[in-house]
Every structure is written in structure tokens, then in C-alpha cells.
Amino acid sequence: MSDKNNIPSIKDFADKKIFFSGIGGCSMNGLARILHSQGYDVSGSDRTQNAFTDMLTKVGIPVYIGQDAKNVKGSDLLIYTPAVKPDNPERIYASENSIPQIQRKDLLGHITREFERVIGIAGCHGKTTITSMMALILQHANVDATVHVGGDVAFLDAGTHVGTNNDIFVTEACEYVESFLELTPIIEVINNIDDDHLDYFKNIETICKAFEKYIALLPQEGIVFGCGDDPLVVDLIKKSGKQYATYGFGDNCNLTAKNITFDNLGNPSFDCYKDGTLLFSASLNVPGKHNVMNSLAAISVSLHLGIDKDAIVSALSQYTLTKRRFEHYGKVNGVDFFHDYAHHPSEISACLAAATNCPHNKIWCVFQLNSYSRGKTLYDKYIKCFKDADFVLVPDIYPGREQDKGLIHATDLVKGISIEGTDCTYLPTFEDIRDYLWKNANPGDIVVGVGSGDIHIQLRTLMDVD
């Protein structure tokens, strides 16, 4: 956690120029738009043009494509993400010219201090979905809150909505590099705790310690909503000394879902109970039991805020997933293609479980690992998370932000997955995968591409049939 006393206040730059290095990121673009809406002079740069940079240009924020020292000239403050390293030319220029620099997480912390009620949605998995569900529920309840999501959400204009209600700010609370410790929440959600981001955290114990510090941020009148089915979450909230309530599928949870059924698209319906009393029945327009759990988190917060039940039910029935969350790419030769950002074993398992509820003959999973260290550390979990797939196709590991130091190879994963009983094949390139897939897939099959590298782009190349 950074020393807030040494970080310049954003208010000190009300009449100065603020530059975002990496402005096209899913979080950075939203923060830039929030400051722009408040009258700040904002500009920025990114390595490539994308939908976020297009949105920024549309609202009048200057964006430079390509990162260069000259972009920063004349700026009074530089905002950067962990992906923009100190050797980036824009950061070097800022250092050489005594331009203050603050991380994205610190800026988010400053922004949250401007609101009376900050709702931080945390958890190693599901927080983007829960936050965007909350956003739609608030819209249906005519509460024009400011919402900041770490994903591309169509109804939020690429992931951020700048509201007119200065009382409520809803944001993802990310545990990576302990970013969520910069927030000032009065309501918290902890959806789960898992062994993720092991390039930063040493082990599950240090991850739990970070969440413990996150809960400690709550003021006396604050409350944390935790998943009652996750023993790590339950242990932390019970010993925190803070007010808490639980949600989940277990009978011991305050808010729970019962009588869960699925339609022919795999979308669930359920009865929602609070402390044993039926509140309402709801249907989701997104697949999977894990999304029932996500909706219970959003419902818990909404009820605490006094949101009408009809608004909750209406919003959930119309909610559609953010991009790269079980996103349907289309049908080719009778084969349906889906992509999901799932990259942790727990997320992959939940994604494939959801896929089983969709009409299908066989499930093909294309898995692109994008972290050598995660693959090595979580190897025993990776090889067991593909049970619901009929076939798994694995290309070479996507390097991401790591260098290949020989920790693990894609063939190691293929061997382990095969030993665990799932048909798994190593195909080095996506060209190889495309050729193999169209020789073996049949109408009625579905293909699910999972991973956080460039699988979302490569998957579309698999849909090209010669």
C-alpha cells in the first residue's frame, strides 16, 4: 500500500494538464473520462488504437497512438499503470523534467474520496460481472451512480458511467499489487479468494493477508458481503470485527439461491431467499451456475441500498455479459464459437461447466496459457480443470509480460491433462489448430477459447474455413 501522504492530490491539478500513459487500457480510459467530465485537462497515449481510444477521441480527449517523450511535453502530472515501466520514454521524460507521477490505483483512490458511499467489488474471480450487474440494477432503479468496471460493457460506454449522483461510486476492487487498498469503501464484496497473481503474491497466505487489510478499510458503519461458500472468505469476515452478511448456495448463507434450473441455452432461473424467506424469483440472460453466485453478490448490495425488488429482477433478466466473458462469436458450418477471458483454473472450470448447459454434441476447448510462472505454480490445478471438455487443444504458451525461462512448456500441460483423462492435443500454432479442428469438429459441436493472451483475436482465425 502506498503512502497516501506522499501522493499529490488530484485536486492540486484542477487547472493543469494531466497525461495518461496507457490511456487505452480498460480501467485507464474510464478514469480519464471521469476526470474529463469534472473539467480536468486530460490527454494521453497508447501503443495501439482500440475501441477505448476511439471512445476517448469521441468525447474530446486527445489521444496519441505510439508512446513518445514528446507526448508528455507541457504536462503537469503523469498517470501510469504497472504495465508502463520506468524505462518507458514517457515516464523517463517525466522523471527528467520533475513531472509528478502517480499510479492508476492511486488516482482511483483519490476519485473515490469524492463520494459518500463507495462500493468496492472484490474477489479473485467474478468482480467485473458483479460490478456491471450492479450498474444495470442501479440504472433500472433510476439511480444515476458513477460506475467503474475493468471490462468492456456496452451499456456503460466501454466500462465506465459518469453519473450525476455524487453519493454512490461503484468500482471493481482489484487485489493485484494490492490496488484495492487505495480505496475508501463503505460497502465491500468479497466473492472468493484464490491463488491468483502469484507473480506478485508469494502464496495463498499473502493473498488472504491482502484481503484482510482490505476489510480493515471499512469504517465502523461499513459492511462486507462475502461468499458464504468460500471458507477463506468466511474465515476472514468472521474474525474481522466488521459487520458482515453472506450469500451463496449453502443453507447457512443469509442470501441464497434455490430451485436452480437452466433453459436450453444454459441460462439459469432461481428462487432468491433471504434468511429463509422467499424474496422473489429471477432469471438470468447469461449462462452458468457461477453467474447465479455473481448475481447473489449484486442482489445483496442492492437490497442493502434499498433497491426495489422489481428493479433487481428486471435488470438481471436483461443483463448480458461483458465482452470476453463467454462471448458468442458466431456459428460456422454448424459449430458455435465462444470466447471467455477465463485464465485461472477455477475460472476455466466454471466456464466449461457453463458450456455443458448449452446445447452441444462435443465441447472443444482451445486453451492458451499466457503465464509461465502461473502455469508452473498452478500446474496441478490446470491439468484437472478441463473435465467438462471432450477435447482440449493447446498452442504454444503466449509470453505476455514474462520471458521464457524454461519453467514449463505447453507439452507439459498436454501430458498432464491427458493423464487426468481428457483428450488433449498439442498444436504449436493457431494455423495448426484451425486445420485440426476443421478435420475433426462436426455440426452441433461448440468451441470454447479460454485465456487472457490474444486468444480472443486468434479464435476468429479458427472460424475461417478454406
C-alpha positions in Angstrom: 0.0 0.0 0.0 1.4 3.4 -1.0 1.9 6.2 1.5 -1.1 8.4 0.7 0.6 11.4 2.3 3.4 11.4 -0.4 1.0 11.3 -3.3 -0.1 14.6 -4.8 -3.8 15.3 -4.6 -5.6 15.3 -7.9 -7.3 18.5 -6.7 -4.0 20.3 -7.0 -4.1 19.8 -10.7 -7.6 21.2 -11.4 -6.2 23.9 -13.7 -3.2 21.9 -15.0 -2.6 19.3 -17.7 -2.9 15.6 -16.8 -1.4 13.0 -19.1 -2.3 9.3 -19.1 0.4 6.9 -20.3 -1.5 3.8 -21.4 -4.8 5.6 -21.7 -6.3 2.9 -23.9 -6.5 0.4 -21.0 -9.9 -0.9 -19.8 -9.5 0.9 -16.5 -7.4 3.9 -17.5 -9.8 5.1 -20.2 -12.6 5.3 -17.7 -10.6 7.2 -15.1 -9.6 9.7 -17.9 -13.2 10.2 -18.8 -14.2 10.7 -15.2 -11.6 13.5 -14.8 -12.6 15.0 -18.2 -16.2 15.1 -17.1 -15.1 17.0 -13.9 -13.4 19.7 -16.0 -9.8 18.5 -15.9 -7.5 19.0 -18.9 -6.8 15.4 -19.9 -4.8 13.8 -22.7 -2.9 10.5 -23.2 -1.2 7.9 -25.3 -1.2 4.2 -26.0 0.8 1.8 -28.1 -2.1 0.9 -30.4 -5.5 2.2 -31.3 -8.5 0.3 -29.9 -12.2 0.8 -29.0 -11.3 2.6 -25.8 -9.0 5.2 -27.6 -11.8 5.7 -30.2 -14.3 6.4 -27.3 -11.9 8.9 -25.7 -11.4 10.8 -29.0 -15.2 10.8 -29.4 -15.7 12.7 -26.1 -12.9 15.2 -26.9 -9.9 13.7 -25.1 -6.7 14.0 -27.3 -5.0 10.6 -27.7 -1.6 9.9 -29.2 -1.0 6.5 -30.8 2.5 5.5 -30.0 4.3 6.3 -26.8 7.0 9.0 -27.1 8.6 11.6 -24.8 7.2 14.5 -26.9 3.7 13.5 -26.0 4.3 14.4 -22.4 5.7 17.8 -23.1 3.8 20.6 -21.3 2.1 18.2 -18.9 1.9 18.8 -15.1 1.1 15.2 -14.0 1.5 11.8 -15.4 -0.8 8.8 -14.6 0.5 5.4 -15.4 -0.3 1.7 -15.0 2.0 -1.1 -13.8 2.3 -2.1 -17.4 4.1 1.2 -18.2 7.5 0.6 -16.7 10.1 3.2 -15.6 12.0 2.8 -18.8 9.0 3.9 -20.9 10.1 7.0 -22.8 7.1 9.0 -21.4 8.0 8.1 -17.8 11.7 8.9 -18.5 10.7 12.3 -19.8 8.5 12.9 -16.7 11.3 11.9 -14.4 13.9 14.1 -16.1 11.6 17.1 -16.1 10.3 16.7 -12.5 6.8 15.9 -13.6 4.9 14.1 -10.7 3.9 10.6 -11.5 1.1 8.5 -9.8 -0.1 5.0 -10.4 -3.6 4.3 -11.7 -4.6 2.7 -8.4 -3.7 5.9 -6.5 -5.8 8.0 -8.9 -8.8 5.7 -8.4 -8.3 6.1 -4.7 -8.4 9.9 -5.0 -11.5 9.8 -7.1 -13.4 7.6 -4.6 -12.7 10.1 -1.8 -15.1 12.5 -3.6 -18.1 10.2 -3.0 -20.1 9.5 0.2 -20.7 5.8 -0.5 -18.0 3.8 -2.3 -18.9 0.2 -3.1 -15.8 -1.9 -3.8 -16.4 -5.3 -5.6 -13.5 -7.6 -4.8 -12.7 -11.2 -5.3 -10.2 -13.1 -7.5 -13.0 -14.1 -9.9 -16.3 -12.5 -10.9 -15.8 -8.9 -9.9 -16.3 -7.5 -13.4 -19.6 -9.3 -13.8 -20.8 -8.3 -10.3 -19.9 -4.7 -10.8 -21.6 -4.5 -14.2 -24.7 -6.3 -12.8 -24.8 -3.6 -10.1 -24.5 -0.9 -12.7 -27.6 -2.2 -14.6 -29.6 -2.7 -11.4 -28.9 0.9 -10.4 -29.9 2.1 -13.9 -33.2 0.2 -13.6 -33.7 1.8 -10.2 -33.1 5.3 -11.7 -30.0 5.8 -9.5 -27.5 7.6 -11.7 -24.4 6.5 -9.9 -20.8 6.6 -11.2 -19.6 3.1 -12.1 -16.1 2.0 -13.0 -15.6 -1.5 -14.5 -12.4 -3.2 -15.6 -14.0 -4.5 -18.8 -15.8 -3.5 -22.0 -19.5 -3.2 -21.1 -21.7 -1.9 -23.9 -24.4 -0.2 -21.8 -21.7 1.6 -19.8 -19.9 3.2 -22.8 -16.9 0.9 -22.7 -16.9 0.2 -19.0 -17.4 3.5 -17.2 -20.5 5.6 -16.5 -20.1 9.1 -15.1 -23.3 9.6 -13.1 -25.0 12.7 -11.7 -25.4 11.2 -8.3 -22.4 12.3 -6.2 -23.4 9.9 -3.4 -22.6 6.5 -4.9 -19.4 5.2 -6.7 -19.3 1.5 -7.6 -15.9 0.1 -8.7 -14.1 -3.1 -9.1 -11.6 -3.5 -6.2 -8.6 -5.4 -7.7 -6.3 -7.3 -5.4 -3.4 -7.3 -7.9 -0.5 -5.3 -6.4 -2.9 -4.6 -3.6 -4.6 -1.9 -5.6 -7.8 -2.1 -3.6 -6.0 -0.8 -0.5 -6.2 2.7 -2.0 -10.0 2.8 -2.0 -12.3 4.2 0.7 -15.2 1.7 0.7 -18.2 1.8 3.0 -19.6 -1.4 1.3 -17.4 -4.3 0.2 -18.0 -7.5 -1.6 -15.5 -10.4 -1.5 -16.7 -13.0 -4.0 -13.9 -15.5 -3.5 -10.2 -15.8 -2.6 -8.0 -18.0 -4.8 -4.3 -18.5 -5.6 -4.1 -16.0 -8.4 -1.5 -13.3 -9.3 1.4 -15.4 -8.0 3.8 -13.2 -9.9 3.1 -10.7 -7.1 1.8 -12.7 -4.1 4.1 -15.3 -2.6 1.3 -17.8 -1.7 -2.4 -18.0 -0.7 -1.5 -16.8 2.8 -0.2 -13.4 1.5 -3.3 -13.1 -0.7 -5.5 -13.7 2.4 -3.5 -11.1 4.2 -4.2 -8.5 1.5 -7.9 -9.2 1.7 -7.7 -8.9 5.5 -6.2 -5.4 5.1 -8.9 -4.6 2.5 -11.7 -5.5 5.0 -9.9 -3.4 7.6 -10.5 -0.3 5.4 -14.2 -0.4 6.3 -15.4 2.3 8.8 -17.5 1.4 11.8 -20.7 1.8 9.9 -19.4 -0.2 6.9 -20.4 -3.7 5.9 -18.8 -6.5 3.9 -20.8 -9.1 1.9 -18.9 -12.3 1.5 -19.4 -15.6 -0.3 -20.6 -18.0 2.4 -19.5 -21.0 0.3 -15.8 -19.9 0.3 -14.1 -21.0 3.6 -11.3 -18.5 3.2 -13.8 -15.6 2.8 -15.9 -16.8 5.7 -12.9 -17.0 8.0 -11.7 -13.5 7.2 -15.1 -11.8 7.6 -15.9 -13.6 10.8 -12.7 -12.6 12.5 -12.7 -9.0 11.0 -14.8 -7.4 13.7 -16.8 -5.7 10.9 -20.5 -6.0 10.1 -21.0 -8.7 7.5 -23.5 -10.8 5.7 -23.1 -13.9 3.4 -24.5 -15.1 0.2 -24.2 -18.4 -1.6 -25.8 -21.8 -2.2 -25.4 -23.2 1.4 -28.2 -23.1 3.9 -26.0 -21.2 6.3 -25.9 -18.1 4.0 -28.0 -15.1 4.6 -29.0 -14.7 0.9 -29.2 -17.9 -1.1 -30.5 -19.3 -4.4 -32.7 -22.4 -4.5 -34.5 -24.4 -7.2 -32.0 -23.5 -9.9 -33.0 -24.6 -13.4 -31.5 -24.0 -16.8 -33.1 -23.2 -20.2 -31.9 -24.7 -23.5 -29.2 -22.0 -23.8 -27.8 -22.8 -20.3 -29.3 -19.7 -18.7 -30.4 -20.2 -15.1 -33.6 -19.3 -13.2 -33.8 -19.5 -9.4 -35.7 -18.5 -6.3 -33.9 -16.0 -4.1 -34.3 -16.4 -0.3 -33.1 -14.1 2.5 -32.8 -15.7 5.9 -35.1 -18.5 4.9 -37.8 -16.2 3.4 -38.6 -16.2 -0.4 -38.0 -12.7 -1.8 -38.5 -13.3 -5.5 -37.8 -15.5 -8.5 -35.3 -14.3 -11.1 -34.0 -15.4 -14.5 -30.6 -14.6 -16.0 -29.8 -14.0 -19.6 -26.2 -15.4 -19.1 -25.2 -19.0 -18.7 -23.7 -20.9 -15.8 -24.3 -21.5 -12.1 -21.3 -19.3 -11.3 -23.3 -16.3 -12.7 -26.1 -17.2 -10.2 -23.4 -16.7 -7.5 -22.3 -13.4 -9.1 -25.9 -12.2 -9.1 -26.4 -13.1 -5.4 -23.5 -10.7 -4.7 -25.1 -7.9 -6.7 -28.5 -8.6 -5.1 -27.0 -8.5 -1.6 -25.6 -5.0 -2.1 -28.8 -3.8 -3.9 -31.0 -4.9 -1.1 -28.7 -3.1 1.4 -29.1 0.1 -0.7 -32.9 -0.2 -0.6 -33.3 -1.0 -4.3 -36.8 -2.2 -5.2 -37.1 -5.9 -5.9 -38.7 -5.3 -9.3 -35.8 -3.3 -10.5 -33.4 -6.1 -9.4 -35.4 -8.8 -11.2 -35.8 -6.6 -14.3 -32.1 -5.7 -14.6 -30.9 -9.3 -14.1 -33.2 -10.6 -16.8 -31.7 -8.1 -19.3 -28.1 -8.3 -18.2 -25.7 -9.5 -20.8 -22.1 -10.4 -20.2 -19.2 -8.0 -20.7 -17.1 -8.6 -23.8 -14.7 -11.6 -23.4 -16.9 -13.3 -20.9 -18.5 -16.4 -22.6 -18.9 -14.2 -25.6 -20.6 -15.9 -28.6 -18.5 -15.2 -31.7 -20.9 -17.0 -34.1 -21.7 -20.2 -35.9 -19.6 -21.7 -38.8 -20.6 -24.9 -40.5 -22.9 -25.7 -37.6 -20.2 -25.2 -35.0 -20.7 -22.5 -32.3 -17.7 -20.5 -31.2 -17.4 -18.9 -27.8 -14.6 -17.0 -26.1 -14.1 -16.5 -22.3 -11.3 -14.5 -20.6 -11.0 -17.4 -18.1 -7.3 -18.0 -17.4 -7.2 -19.3 -13.9 -8.1 -23.0 -13.3 -11.1 -22.0 -11.2 -12.4 -19.7 -14.0 -11.8 -22.3 -16.7 -13.7 -24.9 -14.7 -16.7 -22.6 -14.2 -16.7 -21.6 -17.9 -16.7 -25.2 -19.1 -19.4 -26.1 -16.6 -21.5 -23.4 -18.1 -20.8 -24.7 -21.6 -22.2 -28.1 -20.6 -25.6 -26.4 -20.2 -25.6 -25.2 -23.8 -26.9 -27.5 -26.5 -24.0 -29.4 -27.9 -22.6 -32.7 -29.2 -19.0 -32.3 -28.2 -17.1 -29.5 -26.4 -13.8 -28.4 -27.9 -11.7 -26.2 -25.6 -8.8 -24.2 -27.1 -6.6 -23.2 -24.1 -3.9 -20.5 -24.4 -1.8 -20.2 -21.3 -0.3 -16.7 -21.0 2.0 -17.0 -17.9 4.9 -19.4 -17.5 5.0 -18.7 -13.7 1.3 -19.3 -13.3 1.4 -22.5 -15.4 4.2 -23.8 -13.3 2.8 -22.8 -9.9 -0.8 -23.9 -10.7 0.1 -26.9 -12.8 -1.7 -29.4 -10.6 -4.9 -27.4 -10.9 -4.6 -26.7 -14.6 -4.4 -30.3 -15.5 -7.7 -31.1 -13.6 -9.9 -28.1 -14.7 -10.8 -29.4 -18.2 -13.1 -32.3 -17.1 -16.1 -30.9 -18.8 -14.4 -30.6 -22.2 -14.4 -33.5 -24.7 -11.3 -32.3 -26.4 -8.6 -29.7 -25.4 -6.3 -28.1 -28.0 -3.2 -26.3 -26.6 -0.9 -24.0 -28.6 2.4 -22.7 -27.5 2.4 -20.5 -24.4 1.7 -16.8 -25.0 4.6 -15.0 -23.3 2.6 -12.0 -22.0 4.8 -9.9 -19.7 7.1 -12.8 -18.9 10.2 -14.2 -20.5 10.5 -18.0 -21.2 13.0 -19.3 -18.6 12.2 -22.9 -19.3 9.8 -23.3 -16.3 7.1 -25.1 -18.4 6.2 -25.9 -21.9 2.8 -26.4 -23.5 3.6 -30.1 -23.9 3.9 -30.4 -20.1 0.3 -29.3 -19.8 -0.9 -31.5 -22.6 0.7 -34.6 -20.9 -0.9 -33.8 -17.5 -4.3 -33.0 -18.9 -4.2 -36.3 -20.9 -3.2 -38.3 -17.8 -6.2 -36.8 -16.0 -8.4 -38.4 -18.6 -9.3 -35.6 -21.0 -8.3 -35.9 -24.7 -5.7 -33.2 -25.2 -3.5 -32.4 -28.2 -0.5 -30.0 -28.6 -0.7 -27.9 -31.8 2.0 -25.2 -31.8 0.2 -22.6 -33.8 -3.4 -21.4 -34.4 -3.0 -22.4 -38.0 -2.3 -25.9 -36.9 -5.3 -25.8 -34.6 -7.6 -24.5 -37.4 -6.6 -27.3 -39.7 -7.0 -29.9 -37.0 -10.3 -28.5 -35.8 -12.0 -28.5 -39.2 -10.9 -32.0 -39.9 -12.5 -33.3 -36.6 -15.3 -30.9 -35.5 -18.8 -31.7 -36.5 -22.1 -29.7 -36.7 -23.6 -29.4 -33.2 -20.2 -29.1 -31.6 -19.1 -26.0 -29.7 -15.6 -24.5 -29.5 -14.7 -22.5 -26.3 -11.5 -20.5 -26.4 -10.1 -19.6 -23.0 -7.2 -17.5 -21.9 -6.1 -13.9 -21.4 -3.5 -13.6 -24.1 -4.5 -13.0 -27.7 -6.9 -16.0 -27.9 -9.8 -13.6 -28.4 -8.2 -12.5 -31.6 -6.9 -15.8 -32.7 -10.2 -17.6 -32.1 -11.7 -15.6 -35.0 -9.0 -17.0 -37.3 -10.2 -20.5 -36.4 -13.6 -19.6 -37.9 -12.1 -19.0 -41.3 -12.8 -22.1 -43.4 -11.0 -22.6 -46.6 
